[in-house]
Amino acid sequence: MEIRRTIWGIVDALQFAIPRDPALLSRVTVDDVWERGTSFGSPERVTELMKRYMRRTGTTHWMAQMRCGGVVHSKALRSMELFARYVMPALREEEAKLATV
């Protein structure tokens, strides 16, 4: 049952990411994007979003894209540094905490 829910969550996210009607994009809010597992912002914000997603789905493995669109190389590197320094340790802690529950 849990796997099925996760699969449908992925399907839902894909349908959300690629709407059939491009006009739908004008109604998408930042909260909509964050709710579906996309994380961006300060290290604190990203950590909280990813922890929430971990608790909701049981996910402990991630794929990250740090250089989207026209983001310059130096900013992408800075994002990677912040992610490694602040977000990854917090997610490891959360994973350990969830494993004991």
N, C-alpha and C positions, 0 to 999 in steps of 0.2 A: 504494500500500500504506500509506504514512504517513498519507494523508488518511483512509483507511478506519479505521485504528487510532484516529485522533483523533476521528472521528465516533462510533465505538463507545465511546470514553472519555467523550464527552459523554452518550451514551445511558445508559451505566453510571452516570454521575453523577446524571442525572435520575431514574433508577430508584431510586438510593440516597436521593436527596433526598425522593422522594415514594413511600415504600413502600406496597405494597398492603395490608400488615398493620401497623396502627399499633403493635402490640406489639413490632415490630422496633425501634422507636425506643428502647426501653429498653435495648437492647444496643449502641447506637451509642456509640463512644468518641470522645474529642477527637482521637485519632490517626486514626480513620476519617475524620472530617470534614476534618482537615488533609491527609490523603492524597489527597482528591478535589478539591483546589484551593481550598478555603476558607481564608482567611488572617485570623487575628485574634490579638491579643496585642501584645507590645512591638514597636517599630519593627524591632528586630533579628530577632525571631522572624518577623514578616511578611516582611521582606526575604529571609531564608533560605528560607522556604516558597515565595515567589514565584520566587526564583532556581531552586530545585529544579524547580518546575513549568515554568519557561522551558526549562531544559535537557532536561527529559523530553519536552516537547511542541513546542518551537520557538515558542511563543506570545510575541508582543511587544506585544500590545494587550490591554487589560483593561477590564472594567466593574467599578465599585466601588459598593457600597451602604454608606454610612457611618452611616446612621441606621436601625437595625433595631429593631423592637419598640418598647419604651418608652425608648429612649436619648434623653436630653434634648438639646436643641439645642446647648447649650454643649459637651457632651461630643462630639457629632458634629463640631462645628467643630474641637475639639482634635484629634480623630482625623485630620481632613483636613489640619490644619497639620503634624502629625507625619509623615503620609504624604508630603506635598509636600517637607518639609525633609530627611527621612532615606531614605525608601523609594524615591521616584522617582529621585533621583540614582544610587543604587546599582543600580537596574534598568537605567538608561541605560548605566551602565558595563558591566554584565553583557551587555547587548545588543551593545555594541560589541565586547566580548571574543568573544562567540559568532559575530559576523560575520566575524572573522578566522580562525576555525577551519575 
